[in-house]
Amino acid sequence: METHAIREAIDRHWAASAAGNQHAEHEIYHDDAVCEYPQSGEIIRGRHNLQALRSHHPGKPAGFAIRRIVGDGNLWVTEYTIQYGDKSAYTVSIMQFRDGKVSHETQYFADPFAAPAWRAQWVEPAHP
């Protein structure tokens, strides 16, 4: 599958995810896809299990924003934020494709933190 077609599939995936369309969100995955959450030490095997896990999340996201998508060929990375009530989760998704569908995904989740005062002279706030 060419790069353009994969990018379009990724865009459809994230749009469906943001809209809460569980069926369309998971069309991008192979039936035997593996998704890893390294921070919790979990591995989800199979599209069916991944969709079931996500559809049973107790805190449905209140917002979803893509920061950027970069990739080429069979490896793509998406940075995005998920809003859960008044909390943001900064997220990175690394997707590996096989035959035009995701065969392996690794997702990292990070909570925001306050910038330390000691480095203020070298930085500027991202959100004034």
Sine and cosine of phi, psi and omega as CSV:
sin_phi,cos_phi,sin_psi,cos_psi,sin_omega,cos_omega
0.00,0.00,0.71,-0.71,-0.04,-1.00
-0.97,0.26,0.36,-0.93,-0.06,-1.00
-0.82,0.58,-0.68,0.74,-0.02,-1.00
-0.87,0.49,-0.68,0.73,-0.01,-1.00
-0.92,0.39,-0.61,0.79,0.04,-1.00
-0.91,0.41,-0.69,0.72,0.02,-1.00
-0.87,0.50,-0.65,0.76,0.04,-1.00
-0.89,0.45,-0.64,0.77,0.04,-1.00
-0.90,0.44,-0.64,0.77,0.04,-1.00
-0.90,0.43,-0.70,0.71,0.02,-1.00
-0.87,0.50,-0.67,0.74,0.05,-1.00
-0.89,0.45,-0.66,0.75,0.00,-1.00
-0.86,0.51,-0.77,0.63,-0.05,-1.00
-0.94,0.35,-0.57,0.82,0.06,-1.00
-0.90,0.44,-0.68,0.73,0.02,-1.00
-0.92,0.40,-0.62,0.78,0.03,-1.00
-0.89,0.46,-0.72,0.70,0.01,-1.00
-0.90,0.44,-0.55,0.84,-0.01,-1.00
-0.99,0.12,-0.16,0.99,-0.03,-1.00
0.98,0.20,0.35,0.93,0.01,-1.00
-1.00,0.04,1.00,-0.01,-0.09,-1.00
-0.85,0.52,-0.63,0.78,-0.03,-1.00
-0.92,0.40,-0.81,0.59,-0.04,-1.00
-0.91,0.42,-0.56,0.83,0.00,-1.00
-0.86,0.51,-0.56,0.83,-0.11,-0.99
-0.99,-0.16,0.05,1.00,0.06,-1.00
-0.90,0.44,-0.38,0.92,-0.07,-1.00
-0.96,0.29,-0.30,0.96,-0.12,-0.99
-1.00,-0.07,0.60,-0.80,0.21,-0.98
-0.91,0.42,0.43,-0.90,0.06,-1.00
-0.85,0.53,-0.55,0.83,-0.03,-1.00
-0.98,-0.19,0.38,0.93,-0.01,-1.00
-0.86,0.51,0.49,-0.87,0.06,-1.00
-0.86,-0.50,0.73,-0.68,0.07,-1.00
-0.84,-0.55,0.77,-0.64,-0.02,-1.00
-0.92,-0.39,0.64,-0.77,0.16,-0.99
-0.90,-0.45,1.00,0.05,-0.09,-1.00
-0.85,0.53,-0.56,0.83,-0.07,-1.00
-0.92,0.40,-0.53,0.85,0.02,-1.00
-0.98,-0.18,-0.14,0.99,0.00,-1.00
0.97,0.24,0.38,0.92,-0.04,-1.00
-0.98,-0.19,0.55,-0.83,0.12,-0.99
-0.80,-0.60,0.79,-0.62,0.03,-1.00
-0.95,-0.31,0.86,-0.51,-0.03,-1.00
-0.96,-0.28,0.84,-0.55,0.08,-1.00
0.99,-0.12,0.65,-0.76,0.01,-1.00
-0.84,0.53,-0.65,0.76,-0.03,-1.00
-0.87,0.49,-0.72,0.70,0.01,-1.00
-0.92,0.39,-0.61,0.79,0.01,-1.00
-0.91,0.42,-0.70,0.71,0.02,-1.00
-0.91,0.41,-0.66,0.75,0.02,-1.00
-0.89,0.45,-0.71,0.71,0.02,-1.00
-0.85,0.52,-0.76,0.66,-0.05,-1.00
-0.93,0.37,-0.56,0.83,-0.02,-1.00
-0.97,0.24,-0.23,0.97,0.02,-1.00
-0.97,-0.25,0.18,0.98,0.01,-1.00
-0.87,0.49,0.81,-0.59,-0.07,-1.00
-0.93,0.36,-0.43,0.90,0.00,-1.00
-0.92,-0.39,1.00,-0.04,-0.01,-1.00
-0.88,0.48,0.70,-0.72,-0.01,-1.00
-0.87,0.50,0.64,-0.77,0.05,-1.00
-1.00,-0.07,-0.21,0.98,0.00,-1.00
-0.22,-0.98,0.30,-0.95,-0.12,-0.99
-0.40,-0.92,0.82,-0.57,-0.02,-1.00
-0.65,-0.76,0.81,-0.58,0.07,-1.00
-0.98,0.20,0.77,-0.64,0.09,-1.00
-1.00,-0.01,-0.73,0.69,0.09,-1.00
-0.21,-0.98,0.40,-0.92,0.07,-1.00
-0.78,-0.63,0.80,-0.60,0.05,-1.00
-0.71,-0.70,0.54,-0.84,0.05,-1.00
0.24,-0.97,0.05,-1.00,0.02,-1.00
-0.26,-0.97,0.54,-0.84,0.02,-1.00
0.87,0.50,-0.82,-0.57,-0.10,-0.99
-0.98,-0.19,0.19,0.98,0.00,-1.00
-0.77,-0.64,0.84,-0.54,-0.07,-1.00
-0.71,-0.71,0.59,-0.81,0.00,-1.00
-0.80,-0.59,0.73,-0.68,0.07,-1.00
-0.84,-0.54,0.76,-0.65,0.17,-0.99
-0.97,-0.24,0.74,-0.67,0.01,-1.00
-0.42,-0.91,0.23,-0.97,0.09,-1.00
-0.88,-0.48,0.59,-0.81,0.10,-0.99
-0.89,-0.46,0.75,-0.66,0.02,-1.00
-0.98,-0.19,0.86,-0.51,0.09,-1.00
-0.91,-0.42,0.99,-0.14,-0.09,-1.00
0.89,0.46,-0.86,-0.51,0.00,-1.00
-0.99,-0.17,0.18,0.98,0.01,-1.00
-0.94,-0.33,0.64,-0.76,0.09,-1.00
-0.97,-0.26,0.62,-0.78,0.14,-0.99
-0.90,-0.45,0.90,-0.44,0.06,-1.00
-0.99,0.12,0.80,-0.60,-0.21,-0.98
-0.76,-0.64,0.60,-0.80,0.12,-0.99
-0.82,-0.58,0.78,-0.63,0.05,-1.00
-0.89,-0.45,0.81,-0.58,0.06,-1.00
-0.93,-0.38,0.90,-0.43,-0.06,-1.00
-0.93,-0.38,0.76,-0.65,0.13,-0.99
-0.95,-0.32,0.74,-0.68,-0.05,-1.00
-0.96,-0.28,0.54,-0.84,0.14,-0.99
-0.68,-0.73,0.84,-0.54,0.01,-1.00
0.80,0.60,0.63,0.77,0.10,-0.99
0.99,0.11,0.03,1.00,0.03,-1.00
-0.77,-0.64,0.39,-0.92,-0.01,-1.00
-0.95,0.31,0.82,-0.58,0.07,-1.00
-0.97,-0.23,-0.43,0.90,0.00,-1.00
-0.51,-0.86,0.72,-0.70,0.06,-1.00
-0.71,-0.70,0.66,-0.75,0.13,-0.99
-0.86,-0.52,0.76,-0.65,0.00,-1.00
-0.84,-0.53,0.72,-0.70,0.06,-1.00
-0.90,-0.44,0.69,-0.72,-0.01,-1.00
-0.85,-0.52,0.72,-0.70,-0.01,-1.00
-0.68,-0.73,0.70,-0.72,0.09,-1.00
-0.99,0.13,0.50,-0.87,0.08,-1.00
-0.93,0.36,0.36,-0.93,0.06,-1.00
-0.60,-0.80,0.42,-0.91,0.00,-1.00
-0.95,0.31,0.67,-0.74,0.04,-1.00
-0.94,0.33,0.73,-0.69,0.02,-1.00
-0.95,0.31,0.59,-0.80,-0.04,-1.00
-0.89,0.45,-0.50,0.87,-0.10,-1.00
-0.89,0.46,-0.35,0.94,-0.02,-1.00
-0.96,-0.29,0.20,0.98,-0.06,-1.00
-0.84,0.54,-0.53,0.85,-0.04,-1.00
-0.94,0.35,-0.25,0.97,-0.05,-1.00
-0.94,-0.34,-0.05,1.00,-0.10,-0.99
-0.79,-0.61,0.20,-0.98,0.16,-0.99
-0.75,-0.66,0.49,-0.87,-0.01,-1.00
-0.94,0.35,0.67,-0.74,0.03,-1.00
-0.96,0.27,-0.48,0.88,-0.01,-1.00
-0.78,-0.63,1.00,0.00,-0.05,-1.00
-0.89,0.46,0.00,0.00,0.00,0.00
